Amino acid sequence: VQLQASGGGLVQAGGSLRLSCAASDVIVSNYNSGWYRQVPGKQRELVALIGSGGFPHYADSVEGRFTISRDNVENLLYLQMNSLTPEDTAVYYCTVDMWGNMIWGKGTQVTVSS
């Protein structure tokens, strides 16, 4: 099972980015999946989850600005990030929860300049 996140980059405050996560050897829609982020010296924190049934859950800090979604045909996971702030700067990781076994992809760096 492999997950590969992409779409990170440098953006000005107020801008937008869309992260993508491509999955191999796992059907993302069969499991709960999501995005986490981590800054140096801090624990990895939840950003957004989407259940196998398609219901999303967001961290309070991103509610109303970020949208998690899936493309079940292409087996992709997305994170649309709008109204970005410097506090959103982090390495973002996609994950799939295979019945308690968390599969992590390599992260993608998001940097928001003020």
C-alpha positions in Angstrom: 0.0 0.0 0.0 1.4 3.4 -1.0 0.1 6.9 -0.6 1.7 9.8 -2.4 0.7 13.4 -1.6 1.3 16.3 -3.9 0.2 19.8 -4.6 2.1 21.7 -1.8 4.0 24.8 -2.5 4.5 28.4 -1.5 1.5 30.7 -1.5 0.7 34.1 -0.1 -1.7 34.6 2.8 -5.3 34.5 1.5 -4.4 32.2 -1.3 -5.5 28.7 -2.1 -3.9 25.3 -2.8 -5.3 21.9 -3.5 -3.5 18.8 -2.2 -3.9 15.5 -3.9 -3.2 12.0 -2.5 -2.8 9.1 -4.9 -3.3 5.6 -3.5 -1.9 2.3 -4.7 -3.1 -1.1 -3.6 -5.9 0.3 -1.4 -9.3 1.6 -2.3 -9.5 4.8 -0.4 -13.3 4.9 -0.4 -13.5 1.6 1.6 -11.8 3.2 4.6 -11.7 6.3 6.7 -9.0 8.6 5.3 -7.7 12.1 5.9 -5.1 14.7 6.1 -2.8 15.6 9.0 -0.1 18.2 9.2 3.1 18.7 11.2 5.4 21.6 12.0 8.9 21.1 13.4 8.9 20.5 17.1 5.1 19.8 17.3 3.0 16.7 17.1 1.2 15.8 13.9 -2.3 17.1 14.1 -5.5 16.2 12.4 -6.7 18.6 9.6 -9.6 16.7 8.1 -11.1 13.3 7.8 -13.6 11.7 5.5 -15.4 8.5 6.5 -15.9 5.6 4.2 -19.5 6.8 4.0 -18.3 10.2 2.7 -19.0 12.3 5.8 -16.3 14.9 6.5 -14.8 16.1 9.8 -12.6 19.1 10.2 -10.3 20.5 12.8 -11.7 23.8 14.2 -8.8 25.7 12.9 -9.7 24.8 9.3 -13.5 24.5 9.4 -15.0 26.7 6.7 -11.7 27.1 4.8 -10.6 23.6 3.9 -12.6 20.9 2.1 -11.8 17.2 2.0 -13.1 15.1 -0.9 -12.5 11.9 -2.8 -12.5 10.9 -6.4 -13.7 7.3 -6.1 -13.1 6.6 -9.8 -9.5 7.8 -9.8 -8.9 6.6 -6.2 -7.7 10.0 -5.1 -8.0 12.0 -1.9 -8.1 15.8 -2.1 -7.7 18.7 0.3 -8.9 22.1 -1.0 -7.4 24.8 1.1 -8.7 28.4 0.9 -8.0 31.5 2.8 -4.6 30.2 3.8 -2.7 31.9 6.7 0.9 31.6 7.8 -0.4 29.3 10.6 -1.3 26.7 8.0 2.4 26.3 7.1 3.3 22.7 7.7 4.1 19.4 6.0 0.8 17.8 5.1 0.3 14.0 5.1 -2.5 11.9 3.8 -3.5 8.8 5.6 -5.8 5.8 5.3 -7.0 4.0 8.4 -7.1 0.4 7.4 -9.0 -0.9 10.5 -6.7 0.7 13.0 -3.6 0.3 10.8 -2.7 3.8 9.8 -1.0 4.1 6.4 0.9 7.3 5.8 2.2 8.8 2.7 5.2 11.0 2.3 4.3 14.6 3.1 4.0 17.6 1.0 5.3 21.0 2.2 2.8 23.9 2.3 4.3 27.3 3.1 2.1 30.4 3.5 3.9 33.8 3.4 2.5 36.8 5.1 
